[in-house]
Amino acid sequence: MELAHYSDFAVRLVNTEEPARNKDSLTSVDAVRSLFGASTQMARRVTDADVTRFRNVRGRLRAVFEAANGGDHVLAVDLLNSLLMEFPVSPQISGHEYLDDEGRPDWHMHLADHPSNATAGYAAIASMGLAFHLTSFGPDRLGLCQAPPCRNAYLDTSTNRSRRYCSDRCATRANVAAYRARKRLEASGSGSSSRSAEPAQDSRALSDR
């Protein structure tokens, strides 16, 4: 499993909440367990107490995205470093469960954790994955969706650093809203021009009499 994969854990957790819409899907043990994806062994350790702990880590991870999105990269790094220090991991070489075509282990780096609870384990790999992404691509690659009211987190992997939305759906919605706004502005401008031309025409008509 590549280290970059772990950055998705951070995005997945942050996006369980939509502050602008007052929505929060992180309300049960099952909701927490679903965040682990295929990591069923880790998910089995989740208890009721982890729901509150996960929300706390979620707020801290969102703060990293908000700082990076706002251009305060030093703050983003400081906030992420505090998570890394609080939730350490142990990198290990793994591969016995993944074999190539010739039956040999497909060796890769794996982040092994030895936490006392499920939250610590999730926070450790999410923070390390996000740190790997930040140091590989830059803090400006951590973004928040620019399509109001959505503020979902995303990782910009575009070649020209052009991503602004968390999904194609939000990008389409933002483009449609911008198009309609331009049309309203054009219509308003045309109306003003027509109204300003009418007095001028009346003045010319009076002068010809």
Rosetta silent file (secondary structure, phi, psi, omega in degrees, C-alpha in Angstrom):
SEQUENCE: MELAHYSDFAVRLVNTEEPARNKDSLTSVDAVRSLFGASTQMARRVTDADVTRFRNVRGRLRAVFEAANGGDHVLAVDLLNSLLMEFPVSPQISGHEYLDDEGRPDWHMHLADHPSNATAGYAAIASMGLAFHLTSFGPDRLGLCQAPPCRNAYLDTSTNRSRRYCSDRCATRANVAAYRARKRLEASGSGSSSRSAEPAQDSRALSDR
SCORE:     score description
SCORE:     0.000 S_00000001
   1 L     0.000  125.179 -178.907    0.000    0.000    0.000 S_00000001
   2 L   -73.704  148.323 -178.195    1.512    3.338   -1.022 S_00000001
   3 H   -62.182  -30.248 -178.655    1.854    6.034    1.614 S_00000001
   4 H   -61.429  -27.723 -179.403   -0.132    8.465   -0.554 S_00000001
   5 H   -59.060  -34.219 -174.702   -3.166    6.255   -0.054 S_00000001
   6 H   -68.491  -20.182  178.708   -3.318    7.223    3.604 S_00000001
   7 H   -64.885  -25.644  177.427   -4.017   10.868    2.813 S_00000001
   8 H   -64.441  -26.474  178.092   -7.502    9.777    1.741 S_00000001
   9 H   -62.368  -38.335  179.770   -8.181    8.846    5.364 S_00000001
  10 H   -67.422  -46.924  179.817   -7.893   12.520    6.320 S_00000001
  11 H   -61.717  -43.547 -178.545  -10.203   13.706    3.529 S_00000001
  12 H   -58.983  -43.475 -179.052  -12.713   10.982    4.306 S_00000001
  13 H   -70.659  -46.770 -179.231  -12.941   12.000    7.965 S_00000001
  14 H   -57.437  -38.816 -174.464  -13.078   15.770    7.363 S_00000001
  15 L   -82.799    9.503  171.758  -15.904   15.366    4.868 S_00000001
  16 L   -78.684   -6.153  178.887  -18.198   13.604    7.325 S_00000001
  17 E  -126.067  138.976  174.007  -19.248   17.108    8.370 S_00000001
  18 E  -121.847   87.789 -174.551  -20.765   19.932    6.316 S_00000001
  19 H   -55.251  -42.362 -177.030  -20.635   22.969    8.650 S_00000001
  20 H   -66.487  -27.473  179.744  -22.433   25.353    6.279 S_00000001
  21 H   -98.671   -1.035 -178.665  -25.335   22.921    5.930 S_00000001
  22 L    58.182   42.992 -179.791  -25.272   21.956    9.619 S_00000001
  23 E  -117.239  141.682 -179.876  -24.877   18.282    8.681 S_00000001
  24 E  -146.752  113.990 -179.047  -22.838   15.644   10.494 S_00000001
  25 L   -93.091   -3.089 -178.207  -22.832   11.980    9.482 S_00000001
  26 L   -90.721   75.072 -171.932  -20.381   10.936   12.200 S_00000001
  27 L  -123.495    0.592 -176.877  -23.025    9.992   14.744 S_00000001
  28 L  -150.415  167.409  177.433  -22.602    6.270   15.421 S_00000001
  29 H   -62.156  -41.388  179.845  -20.117    3.435   15.817 S_00000001
  30 H   -62.582  -37.407  179.155  -21.105    2.077   12.393 S_00000001
  31 H   -65.439  -38.806  177.544  -20.411    5.478   10.803 S_00000001
  32 H   -67.168  -45.291 -178.826  -16.930    5.498   12.344 S_00000001
  33 H   -60.836  -33.850 -178.717  -16.229    1.935   11.262 S_00000001
  34 H   -65.010  -21.958 -179.379  -17.176    2.748    7.665 S_00000001
  35 L   -69.372  -23.967 -176.513  -14.307    5.237    7.503 S_00000001
  36 L   -76.463  -13.866  179.433  -11.735    2.446    7.749 S_00000001
  37 L    62.336 -124.453 -176.851  -12.754    0.958    4.419 S_00000001
  38 L   -77.613   -8.016 -178.229  -11.022   -2.384    3.879 S_00000001
  39 L   -80.428   69.249 -174.542   -9.149   -2.135    7.204 S_00000001
  40 H   -67.634  -29.894  179.888  -11.662   -4.325    9.003 S_00000001
  41 H   -63.746  -42.188  177.728   -9.247   -5.318   11.759 S_00000001
  42 H   -68.591  -39.092 -177.433   -8.878   -1.692   12.836 S_00000001
  43 H   -63.257  -31.616 -178.328  -12.609   -1.065   12.488 S_00000001
  44 L   -65.995  -17.279 -178.648  -13.416   -3.860   14.928 S_00000001
  45 L   -84.497   -6.965 -175.903  -11.724   -1.890   17.719 S_00000001
  46 L   -66.452  136.005  175.798  -14.186    1.029   17.455 S_00000001
  47 L  -126.700  175.879  179.066  -16.299    1.727   20.560 S_00000001
  48 H   -57.789  -35.783 -178.027  -18.892    4.340   21.488 S_00000001
  49 H   -64.955  -24.074 -178.521  -16.167    6.539   22.977 S_00000001
  50 H   -71.115  -22.581 -179.853  -14.474    6.768   19.582 S_00000001
  51 H   -59.953  -48.600  178.837  -17.372    8.733   18.087 S_00000001
  52 H   -67.806  -41.256 -179.188  -16.520   11.799   20.196 S_00000001
  53 H   -64.712  -39.051  178.444  -12.778   11.286   19.799 S_00000001
  54 H   -63.411  -38.736  178.605  -13.110   11.044   16.008 S_00000001
  55 H   -62.823  -37.347  179.010  -15.016   14.337   15.942 S_00000001
  56 H   -65.022  -45.594  178.556  -12.181   16.010   17.827 S_00000001
  57 H   -65.332  -37.358  178.332   -9.565   14.742   15.374 S_00000001
  58 H   -58.301  -44.749  178.918  -11.830   15.754   12.491 S_00000001
  59 H   -61.931  -38.286  179.719  -11.879   19.358   13.696 S_00000001
  60 H   -70.983  -36.754  176.927   -8.088   19.420   13.932 S_00000001
  61 H   -69.564  -38.993  176.693   -7.663   17.975   10.454 S_00000001
  62 H   -61.153  -37.752  179.311  -10.142   20.484    9.012 S_00000001
  63 H   -61.148  -33.772  177.077   -8.083   23.256   10.614 S_00000001
  64 H   -64.405  -47.183  179.642   -5.064   22.021    8.607 S_00000001
  65 H   -63.894  -40.757 -179.310   -7.051   22.255    5.359 S_00000001
  66 H   -64.146  -41.810  179.095   -8.444   25.676    6.288 S_00000001
  67 H   -65.358  -44.952  179.683   -4.980   27.065    7.018 S_00000001
  68 H   -64.550  -43.575 -179.525   -3.533   25.652    3.781 S_00000001
  69 H   -64.694  -31.167  179.512   -6.515   26.843    1.749 S_00000001
  70 L   -85.145   -0.246  177.513   -6.159   30.318    3.262 S_00000001
  71 L    90.270   -0.419  179.015   -2.487   30.523    2.315 S_00000001
  72 L   -91.266   78.993 -173.916   -1.104   30.184    5.863 S_00000001
  73 H   -70.761  -31.866  178.660    1.165   27.259    5.091 S_00000001
  74 H   -64.372  -43.892  178.306    3.283   27.625    8.226 S_00000001
  75 H   -63.831  -41.076  179.302    0.188   27.269   10.405 S_00000001
  76 H   -59.176  -43.696  179.315   -0.973   24.268    8.369 S_00000001
  77 H   -66.758  -42.255  179.671    2.365   22.538    8.944 S_00000001
  78 H   -61.491  -42.754 -179.923    2.390   23.412   12.657 S_00000001
  79 H   -66.043  -38.918  179.461   -1.109   22.000   13.121 S_00000001
  80 H   -70.376  -38.476  178.059   -0.217   18.843   11.236 S_00000001
  81 H   -61.773  -36.910  179.323    3.006   18.417   13.187 S_00000001
  82 H   -64.502  -35.422  176.490    1.072   18.551   16.449 S_00000001
  83 H   -69.620  -40.471 -179.905   -1.083   15.660   15.221 S_00000001
  84 H   -63.541  -37.622 -179.983    1.975   13.682   14.123 S_00000001
  85 H   -71.807  -36.012 -178.669    3.585   14.083   17.542 S_00000001
  86 H   -77.275  -31.816 -177.558    0.411   13.089   19.381 S_00000001
  87 L  -125.542   78.435 -178.184   -0.373   10.126   17.113 S_00000001
  88 L   -75.685  160.195  176.794    2.910    8.479   16.013 S_00000001
  89 L  -131.133  167.361  176.851    3.221    5.522   13.662 S_00000001
  90 E  -121.257  108.484  179.160    5.824    2.871   12.930 S_00000001
  91 E   -69.186  137.076  179.604    6.672    2.451    9.227 S_00000001
  92 E  -138.789  153.742  174.453    7.185   -1.168    8.206 S_00000001
  93 E   -88.211  127.138 -178.209    7.879   -3.075    5.006 S_00000001
  94 E  -129.925  169.517  177.605    4.945   -5.312    4.134 S_00000001
  95 L   160.456   -6.387 -176.542    3.901   -7.474    1.216 S_00000001
  96 L   -63.086  -28.511 -179.162    3.213  -11.044    2.231 S_00000001
  97 L   -86.415   -6.958  179.095   -0.505  -10.606    1.543 S_00000001
  98 L  -121.047  113.453 -177.537    0.179   -9.125   -1.930 S_00000001
  99 E  -110.724  145.409  177.798    1.909  -11.429   -4.426 S_00000001
 100 L   -83.417 -172.058 -175.511    3.098  -10.629   -7.949 S_00000001
 101 L   -63.440  -22.884 -179.042    2.544  -12.822  -11.027 S_00000001
 102 L  -100.455   10.609  176.502    5.380  -15.124   -9.979 S_00000001
 103 L    81.008   11.513  178.674    4.133  -15.541   -6.442 S_00000001
 104 L   -91.557  150.344  179.236    6.738  -13.262   -4.884 S_00000001
 105 E   -60.626  136.261  175.306    5.800  -10.691   -2.205 S_00000001
 106 L   -90.650   87.753 -173.559    4.980   -7.249   -3.581 S_00000001
 107 L   -65.780  136.425  179.107    7.037   -5.291   -1.055 S_00000001
 108 E  -156.536  164.788  178.792    5.747   -1.865   -0.079 S_00000001
 109 E   -80.517  138.586 -179.627    5.768    0.573    2.818 S_00000001
 110 E  -133.235  140.389  177.709    3.033    0.134    5.406 S_00000001
 111 E   -95.982  105.163  179.231    2.180    2.336    8.383 S_00000001
 112 E   -92.539  136.381  179.411    1.771    0.084   11.390 S_00000001
 113 L  -122.438  153.758  179.317    0.207    1.558   14.482 S_00000001
 114 L  -133.252   58.305 -174.218    0.040    0.313   18.038 S_00000001
 115 L   -85.598  167.116  178.300   -2.559    2.612   19.591 S_00000001
 116 L   -85.152  -13.872  179.349   -4.682    2.143   22.661 S_00000001
 117 L  -151.599  168.869 -175.719   -7.885    2.889   20.737 S_00000001
 118 H   -65.054  -34.862 -179.489   -9.287    3.067   17.203 S_00000001
 119 H   -61.949  -44.931 -179.409   -9.167    6.870   17.083 S_00000001
 120 H   -61.619  -39.108  179.416   -5.426    6.944   17.734 S_00000001
 121 H   -66.062  -45.200 -179.611   -4.849    4.419   14.972 S_00000001
 122 H   -66.153  -45.636 -179.034   -6.939    6.289   12.425 S_00000001
 123 H   -61.051  -35.957 -178.669   -5.504    9.679   13.380 S_00000001
 124 H   -64.629  -49.773 -176.957   -1.971    8.345   13.049 S_00000001
 125 H   -74.266  -32.785  178.204   -2.316    7.046    9.498 S_00000001
 126 H   -66.306  -43.300 -179.190   -4.497    9.987    8.370 S_00000001
 127 H   -67.798  -42.730  179.203   -1.970   12.527    9.668 S_00000001
 128 H   -65.869  -40.372  178.048    1.023   10.696    8.210 S_00000001
 129 H   -63.235  -41.106  179.510   -0.709   10.320    4.847 S_00000001
 130 H   -67.547  -37.651  177.999   -1.571   14.008    4.794 S_00000001
 131 H   -65.082  -39.636  178.273    2.003   14.894    5.757 S_00000001
 132 H   -62.863  -43.658  179.241    3.330   12.734    2.935 S_00000001
 133 H   -64.700  -43.578 -177.968    1.031   14.474    0.445 S_00000001
 134 H   -63.201  -45.548 -177.652    1.941   17.943    1.740 S_00000001
 135 H   -74.485  -22.897 -179.978    5.701   17.399    1.588 S_00000001
 136 H   -84.148  -36.637 -172.915    5.502   15.716   -1.827 S_00000001
 137 H  -118.941  -14.983  179.998    3.223   18.199   -3.595 S_00000001
 138 L   106.714  147.460 -179.368    3.102   21.337   -1.421 S_00000001
 139 H   -65.281  -21.852  178.898    0.615   22.712    1.128 S_00000001
 140 H   -73.320   -2.491  175.739   -1.262   24.581   -1.596 S_00000001
 141 H   -89.974    2.457  173.962   -2.468   21.176   -2.794 S_00000001
 142 E  -100.807  118.129 -174.072   -4.741   20.900    0.266 S_00000001
 143 E  -132.041  167.322  173.438   -7.997   22.645   -0.584 S_00000001
 144 E  -122.777  137.085 -175.028  -11.585   23.312    0.418 S_00000001
 145 L   -53.258  133.820 -177.595  -14.362   23.296   -2.168 S_00000001
 146 L   -95.315   11.544  178.997  -15.087   26.764   -3.609 S_00000001
 147 L  -100.373   96.588 -178.305  -18.720   25.996   -4.518 S_00000001
 148 L   -57.996  143.227    1.735  -20.862   27.536   -1.725 S_00000001
 149 L   -90.514    6.730 -178.694  -22.146   26.254    0.605 S_00000001
 150 L   -65.099  136.345  174.396  -19.935   23.171    0.177 S_00000001
 151 L  -136.033   38.065  178.536  -16.604   23.287    2.007 S_00000001
 152 L   -66.436  147.428  178.542  -15.525   19.685    1.556 S_00000001
 153 E   -81.257  152.689  174.851  -11.809   18.977    1.688 S_00000001
 154 E  -152.202  162.421  176.424   -9.906   17.662   -1.317 S_00000001
 155 E  -111.691  119.800 -177.449   -6.360   16.873   -2.417 S_00000001
 156 L   -81.771  112.606  177.615   -5.316   18.619   -5.611 S_00000001
 157 L  -113.642   13.719  179.582   -3.433   16.188   -7.851 S_00000001
 158 L   -68.322  154.040 -177.472   -3.919   18.151  -11.091 S_00000001
 159 L   -71.290  -26.835 -177.058   -0.842   18.847  -13.180 S_00000001
 160 L  -112.545   19.503  177.440   -1.370   22.629  -13.206 S_00000001
 161 L    53.652   43.438 -172.774   -2.619   23.102   -9.630 S_00000001
 162 L  -105.748   -2.324 -175.201   -6.001   24.188  -10.965 S_00000001
 163 L   -68.429  135.957 -179.868   -8.442   22.200   -8.852 S_00000001
 164 L  -130.663   -9.161 -174.598  -11.008   24.332   -6.977 S_00000001
 165 L  -129.524  155.024 -176.620  -13.859   21.923   -6.268 S_00000001
 166 L   -78.661  -19.778 -176.064  -14.262   18.676   -4.353 S_00000001
 167 L  -155.688  164.963  175.883  -16.217   16.932   -7.127 S_00000001
 168 H   -62.967  -33.732  179.832  -17.455   17.244  -10.697 S_00000001
 169 H   -61.537  -46.643  179.787  -20.916   17.883   -9.291 S_00000001
 170 H   -68.098  -36.204  178.751  -19.765   20.962   -7.366 S_00000001
 171 H   -63.440  -43.586  178.681  -17.707   22.176  -10.339 S_00000001
 172 H   -64.224  -43.947 -179.388  -20.763   21.957  -12.611 S_00000001
 173 H   -61.901  -40.891  179.907  -22.969   23.697  -10.051 S_00000001
 174 H   -67.745  -39.901  179.594  -20.452   26.539   -9.665 S_00000001
 175 H   -66.121  -40.024  177.967  -20.072   26.958  -13.425 S_00000001
 176 H   -64.727  -42.662  179.502  -23.849   27.091  -13.931 S_00000001
 177 H   -63.301  -40.344  179.308  -24.194   29.664  -11.135 S_00000001
 178 H   -67.026  -40.252  178.600  -21.429   31.808  -12.668 S_00000001
 179 H   -62.222  -45.343  179.871  -23.037   31.587  -16.123 S_00000001
 180 H   -65.278  -36.352  178.609  -26.424   32.678  -14.770 S_00000001
 181 H   -65.082  -40.163  177.818  -24.821   35.542  -12.859 S_00000001
 182 H   -64.176  -41.400  179.842  -23.140   36.774  -16.059 S_00000001
 183 H   -64.075  -39.609  177.923  -26.439   36.605  -17.945 S_00000001
 184 H   -65.093  -38.922  179.475  -28.204   38.603  -15.236 S_00000001
 185 H   -66.629  -41.911  178.831  -25.437   41.206  -15.339 S_00000001
 186 H   -64.205  -42.206  179.478  -25.613   41.438  -19.118 S_00000001
 187 H   -64.484  -39.939  179.002  -29.390   41.779  -19.024 S_00000001
 188 H   -65.915  -38.821  179.467  -29.124   44.475  -16.363 S_00000001
 189 H   -67.627  -39.156  179.189  -26.507   46.336  -18.419 S_00000001
 190 H   -65.892  -38.837  179.307  -28.614   46.185  -21.566 S_00000001
 191 H   -65.219  -40.318  179.083  -31.619   47.552  -19.699 S_00000001
 192 H   -65.608  -39.537 -179.930  -29.628   50.458  -18.313 S_00000001
 193 H   -65.011  -40.275 -179.496  -28.249   51.318  -21.754 S_00000001
 194 H   -65.728  -41.647 -179.350  -31.749   51.342  -23.257 S_00000001
 195 H   -67.514  -36.552 -179.722  -33.099   53.583  -20.513 S_00000001
 196 H   -72.755  -25.010 -179.077  -30.204   56.051  -20.815 S_00000001
 197 H   -77.677  -27.742 -177.511  -30.698   56.260  -24.592 S_00000001
 198 H   -62.433  -46.705  178.006  -34.379   57.238  -24.301 S_00000001
 199 H   -61.428  -35.553  179.994  -33.820   60.721  -22.740 S_00000001
 200 H   -65.122  -39.850  178.848  -31.200   61.481  -25.367 S_00000001
 201 H   -67.039  -38.345  177.884  -33.634   60.641  -28.128 S_00000001
 202 H   -63.808  -38.218 -179.235  -36.334   62.826  -26.499 S_00000001
 203 H   -65.313  -41.840  179.744  -33.889   65.741  -26.276 S_00000001
 204 H   -64.802  -38.309 -178.957  -33.016   65.471  -29.943 S_00000001
 205 H   -64.893  -39.733  179.981  -36.691   65.323  -30.862 S_00000001
 206 H   -68.155  -37.985 -179.208  -37.433   68.529  -28.923 S_00000001
 207 H   -69.286  -23.490  179.922  -34.508   70.393  -30.490 S_00000001
 208 L   -80.787  -12.323 -177.896  -35.767   69.516  -33.975 S_00000001
 209 L   -79.961    0.000    0.000  -39.119   71.184  -33.303 S_00000001
